[in-house]
Amino acid sequence: MTDWNAGAAVLRAARQERRTLGPLGPLAPASEAEAYALQRALAKTLGATPPAGFKVGATNPAMQAYLGVSSPAAGFMSAATLKPTGFTSPWAEWVAPGVECEIAVRLSADLPFTGHPPTRAQAAVAIGAVMPAIEIVENRYVDMTAVGAPTLIADQFFHAAAALGPETRIDPGALEAGALRDLAGRMMIDGTLFGEGRGEALLGDPLEVVRWLAASPAAAAFGGLREGQIILCGSVTLPAWLAGPALVEIAFGGLASVTVRFT
């Protein structure tokens, strides 16, 4: 069995030193399975096992095309990276930061890993709340293509932090019937519309994202999904890469809004 601790140390050091990352050479994962093994090793170095949640990326066809991947990918989230709405931070503390317009859910029950997705009814019952979220992502790479998709996955698939808006409870029957498909979101940067999208862009329904994650290699690596974890279901817009200080606000009809300010 490969010891992934050396690769995890390189990934962690690059974060701490706020420097861009090149290919990992012999430490690089060569497959999706190895990518999640390295990701779990990184989580252990950060004290994030079990994680506070997961971000799921490339659930939107536009994002898949943008990143050059053909399927979703997940990254663990530590409790330290989950922030409340109104979160403020110096822009210079981030490495090439961007923001994404996300639908998030909080689990109110475990979804154990079985190798098969739970039914829509099982996934719906396990969702305790829905909320808007701004994911803060970082382009931490000298060249994304050269680094390769497995290393991107191992490095939490661009995740840096997330600001979570107020929670809304939605009846499981409505979730199963597709209530999240119709959520329409928009992202504003300094008061100017950046982009809009709907929940249906995320694998057809954000509930399907939860089902995918429950049976994914990420869930296998981390021992399934657990009560209380937050799941970011993906961005309904392309990422907005920031050139400097900015106020970011997203809102979904039927949910509250959430803001982040970079100073």
N, C-alpha and C positions, 0 to 999 in steps of 0.2 A: 504493500500500500504506500502511495506517495505521501511524503510529509510536506504539507503545504504551508508550514509555518514560515519558511523563508520568504515565499512569495507574499504572504500576508504582511510580513514585516516591511517589505519594499512598498507595498500599497499604502500601509499606514504611515510610513515615513514621508512619502510624497505628499500625503494630506497635511501632516503636521508642519512640513516645511513650505507648504503652499507652492509647490512646483509642478510643472507639467511632467507627464509620464510618457516614456517611450516604450517600445516592446520589451517584455520581460525576459526574452531569450529562453534559456533552459528552464526558467521558473514559470513560464507561461502555461496555462491550461490549454490542452489541444482539442477539447471537446466540451459539449454542454455539461456533461456529468462532472468533468474535472473543474469546470468553471464554478459550479455550485459547491464543490468540495473546497475550493480555494476561498469562495465567499464565506462559507461557514468558518473556516480558519480565521479569516479577517474578523468576523463577528465575535469570535472567542477572544481575540486580542483586545477588542473594544468593550468586553463585558456585556455583549448583546445576545446572549443565548440563555433563554429564548429571546427573540427580538420583540420590540414593542409593536412591530407590524411589518408590512411589506409594501413596497411600491411595485406596481406592475406597469411596465413600459411597452411601447410598440403594440398597444391594443387597437390603435387607430391605423387604418391602411395608409393614411398620409404620413404617420410617424414611421411606419415600417419602411415606406419608400425613402423617407428622409434619412433613416439610419442604415438602410441597406440590409435589413433583416426580413425574414419571411414569417416570423411567429413572435408572440409576446416573450418577454423576459422579465424576471423579477429580481428585486434586491431587498435585502433586509433593511429595516430602519431601527435605530437605537432610540431609546427614550429621550436622550439628549438632543436629538435632531427634530423632535416634534415640538412645535411652538404654537402659542395662541395667536389668534387674529390680533392685528395691531403690532406684531413683532417688528422691531426696528434694529437695524444692524449696519455698521459701516460697510460700504460697498467694497472697500479695499481689502476686507478680510476674506473675500471669496476669490476663487480661481475661475476667471472667465464665467461669471454666473449668468444663468438664465432662469426664467420662471415659466411654469406651465399651469394650465387651467384644468383642475381635476375635480372629479367626484370621488369622495372617500366614504368608507363605511367603517363602523365599529362592530366587531363581533360580540354577541352576547352568549355564545356557546362555542364549544370546540367543534372543529371540522377535522377529524382524524384523517391521516393519510391512509388511503386504501389502495391506491393505484388507479382508482376510477373516480370520475367527478361525482360529487353528490347530486341528487336530483335538484331540480329548480326549487321544489318545496323545501327540501332540507337546507339549501343555501339561504332561502328567504327567511326561514325561521331562525337561522343563526345570525341574522343581521339585526343588531339592536338599535342602530341609528345610522343616519345618512348625513353628510355634511359637505360643504364646499371646502376645497383646499387649494392652496398655492404651493406647488412643489418647487423648491429651489434646486436647480440642477447646476452642475459644473462641467465644463468641457476641460477636463484635467489632462488632456492628451496632446502630445506634439502632433500626432496624426492618427485620427480614429481608425482609418483603414489599416494602417500599418500595425497598430496595436492589436486589432482583431476582435471580433465579437466575443469570444470566450473570455478574454481579459476584461472587456467592458462589463460583461455580466459579473465576473468575479469582483469587480470594483463597484458593486452596488448599482450598476447600470445608470450612472450619472447622478445618483441621489446625493444630495448634500444636506437638505433639511426640508421641512414642510410646515406651513402655518395652517392650522385647522380652524374652520369657522364653527359657529354654534350648531349643535346637533338637532336633527329633526327625526322624530319617530314616524316610520311609515309601516302600515299594516303589512304583515307577511303575505297576505293574499294579494294585496296590491303590488307588492314587489314581484311575486311570482307571475302576475298578469302583465308585468312590463312597465311599472310606474317609472323606473329609472331611465327607460329608453327616451321618454319625452322631456326629460330635464334639459332646458336650453340654457347654456352658459355663455358669458362674454367676459373677456379680459381687457381691462383698461390700464394703460401705462401713462402716468401723468395726465389723466383725464382724457386721453385719446384712445379710441377703440383700436385694439390690436387684432382681435379675432373673436369669432363666435363658433359655437358648435353644439351638438346635441349628444345626449347619452347614447343614442343608438350608434354613434361612431365607434364605440368601445366594444368590439366583438359583437355588435348588434344589440347589446344590452349589458350594462355594468354587472348585472347579476351573473352573466356568463363569464365575466372576468373572475369573479369569486369562485365559480365552479372550476374554471381553468386552473387557478392558483392552487386550489385544494388538491388537485391531482398532479401538480407540476413537479419537476425535479427540485424546485426550491422548497416546496412543502416536504418532499422526501428528505432533503438534506437537514431540515430543521425540525423534523418530527411532527409534522402536521401543523394546522392552524389552531390557535388557542383563543379562548374567551378573553375579551379585552383588547385584542390586537386591532390595529388600524390598518386598513387596506386602501391604498391609493389605486384607483381603477384605471388610471391613464388620463392623458390630456386630450380634451376635445378640440384643442387648437395646436398648431405648431408651437415650439418653444419660442419665447421672446428672449433673445440674448441681449443683455444690458450693456450699454457702453459707459454707464456711470450711475450716479445716484438717481433714484426714481421711486415713485409711489405706485404700487401695483395693487389693483383691486379686481377681484372676480366676483361674479354673482350668478346664481342659477335661479331661474324662476321656480318658486315653490320651496326654495331653501334660503338661508340667510346669505350674507356676503362675508368676504374675508379680505384683509388687507395686509400688506407687507411694505415697509419703507426701508429703502437703502439710502443711507446718508453720506 
